[in-house]
């Protein structure tokens, strides 16, 4: 597999900047990125330090790091390191269209839709996103999402988690609310039946075969990513789910900008929300509103997603995030919102989303502050492999 | 309590037509008893109770989502939020007797599941003093509304901006018998047949109840059950649901009244134009009307006798004891076109009826208590009385003066509109 990767890397990035070693494969003796300004995200900034990578993981991050002999060294003087970004709301490599309607298709799996040979995986490397939450196509209870990294050329190696979350799209309509309620009730019945017969064969062999992902959601094993068209749909979701308050579920809302109108409700519930980093306007005015800042102020947890995997939206992502800072979102919160926050929402906060020892060696190197307009992404490492080096 | 009221009755109202078997609408679920009560008092305003006259310089005390006390002097519990409205007028929130797309997403199914409490149209309706509205699903929805689909859900909803809690007053609120007016002969045959079957069912039920009371039921005899298709008609006959007929011209009104007279049920003739030509017929059938007073329709030269619109319609109907609600031309809030035609100016719509000879009291009732009665929610809203919902508007002048603005709007006891803080209206300094 690594050979294959190397081969292709030769095609897409024929030469890394002169650092001695060939680009690509992690060395047995490790990799050291030295003299870089490190934005750890979770543990502040290091003006000039070293990131030591061993295998696929970060071994050490700090001002003074002892570099082992034989270690490949990249002198990053003038470069700024950011953890690889996490886009938790993606359709990368999946077939076109996101489904629709108000049906219930929880056994749909994004995993089955992913085409590992899709060119998008190669093209997207330059956007700085190193982990994707891929959503399935489907109706109200759409199905199961997968988490993947855009390297590996085979589904089995790309995908970190085949069934990482349940995707729900709630509309403000009786049909949609009923579909959700019925799916939850079915799962609840299954859980209750299993409690009564804890051993042996499934207690209820006739149980809805669609239930398992929803059952896992109710048990708190996987989160649900709930797509809401606006603040009204959010309240309708709470109205349905508050009847099942006995289950301690974890929910992430994927919402448009006007969700800020429900900021108080979201803050009160300490909700997690994924937005595009875009400003909006007070209705019928040109007065700008920063939805992310409003939500953060109210106490909700905010993550960003570019809104597209390729093209302008993906390539202007950090510029748009910078604009959110310009209009009132603390810089710290903005950096979290593109890395550790979406990683946590995917349930991978311990593995991804910051530059810390023990985490995956997904590292971006910019030639300036990532939130400044002239900064460019120069090099991208995923799991210690250099997968992109700037044009 | 009521003896404290300085009753300035603007008009004595005739006995309303009695609806057979009318039930009060279901109460909204109460918040947990453990919650501490929230008191809000509006002090010093002229209180237009609508049903019990005007109380000059009175106090309205709200407890949570209800009107707790109304009087000249009211003891205020500790911790009461006091709002000084001296020199202003306190009225019950206005009731939009027909509305389209207001506060709902376009959808099918139940209105309760399609509510959009964050719609800007809700905010603007509050700015117009509208606190409740009869809405129907279907059609275009959105900001400008659209024609409701026949048979779409209907409900009376409150303009509870930002929350679904306490938003639905009544659902289903009414059924449309539009097919009786605009459909073909087979539609009418079917409707008449359904009424016939419903009547037979009601008689069977009565017989069952009678025999049960006399202990003459057969062993294990089950109560009679109506087919689902007949169910709405049974509800009309029992007065549990109101039937609406879109009936503008005289022919349509006559056609609607024929059915109402044959089966005796609570009916609303909507968007009535030529009702002034048939006041006694409508009065005898005890049918309600809704109208836009300033609608203009030419007289029909091909017909003998009076036809077309009349600005006197409301006053003429009033003389025959007909009850009516008044509504704007655009039955939503619009942000384009000509100002003053939408729900933002409901009292001015009623003012046109005064121009046509109607007394002010009845005009006020047409956008409050009578509109609520037509919607089936008059036990909850439409007047300022102890125990009713705390839906109030504070006006900075006479309700029928075109210079008057809404200052404050309360829904379920919560201040949801304050002109001084409104991005739409705070800049207006009207010199009052």
Interface residues (C-beta under 8 A of the other chain):
Chain A: X171 X172 X173 X174 X175 X176 X177 X230 X231 X232 X235 X236 X239 X258 X261 X262 X264 X265 X282 X283 X284 X285 X287
Chain B: X105 X107 X108 X109 X110 X113 X114 X115 X116 X117 X118 X119 X120 X162 X163 X164 X335 X423 X424
